[in-house]
Amino acid sequence: MQSVKRVTLTGAVKSVGFNKPSGAYLVKNFSDSDIYVSFESTVATDTAIKIASGMAQVCFINMRDGLNGQDKTTVISLNGTGEVEVQQIWY
């Protein structure tokens, strides 16, 4: 079952929630500028994952103890402007 959401960012932090927790998310940046991704409710640009325009990245919470010990969450937070797609890839 696919779990994908497409959102438009407006320059403020946007939290994207899913029904089931996941430890890994694929984030695609369709916008014309960089976006920032965090597993915390705030998205500090100096500690968040930076994804350049037109790029995508798999974002892991951690890989402690492999997939069996990995932390999971139902929410991922984003900041930037433009269209972004978020897909759970391990849940």
N, C-alpha and C positions, 0 to 999 in steps of 0.2 A: 504494500500500500504506500502510495506516494504522499509525502507530507511537505507541501510547498506553499509559501505565501509570497506575494509580490506587493510591495508597499512603495509609496512615494514619500521621501524624506523632505522636510521643509526647513531644515536648519536647527531644529530642536531635537532632543533625544526622543527616540521612538522605541518603545518596547514591543517586540513581536512575540506573541504567546502561541503555544501549541498544546494539544490535548495530552500528549504523552511526553515524558522527559527524554532528553537526548544528550549524549556526550560529545557529539560532533555535528557541525552545521556547515553546509556549503553556502557561502555568501557570494552572490554575483553583483557587481557594481555596473549597472547600465548608465550611470550618470556621467556628466562631463567633468566631475571633480572627485577628489579623494573622499572616502567615507571612513568612519571609525566604528569598530565593533568591540563590544565588551559583554561579559557575562555578569557584570554588576549593573545596578540601576543607573549609575552615573557613567558617562563615557568621557573619561579624561584623555585628551589627545596624546598626552605624553606616556600613557600606559596602555592604551587601547590598541587593538589590531588595526593597522592602517591598510586599506585596500585601494589601490590606484584606480582611476577612471578606466572603464572597459576591461577590468580584470576580475578574477574570482579567487577565492581562497577557502580552503577547508579550515575551520576554526574549531580547535579542540579545547575543552575545559582543562583537561590534563590527561596524561596517559599512565598514571600511577597504577602499577600492577596490571598493565594491559587493559583490554576492554572490560574485563571482569571487575576491576577495581575502580574504573573510571567514574568520576563525579558526573552527574546528569542534572539538567535543568529543563524547565518548560519555557523559559523566557530568554531571549537574546536581545540586547539593546544596541541601537544603531544611531549614528549622528552624521549628518551631511545634508546634501540636497540632491534630489533626483530619484530615479527609479532603481530599486534594489530588489533582488530576489533572495529569499532565505529558504533553504531546504534542509530538513533533518535527514542525515545520512546514516545514523546509527541510533536506533531507539528500541 
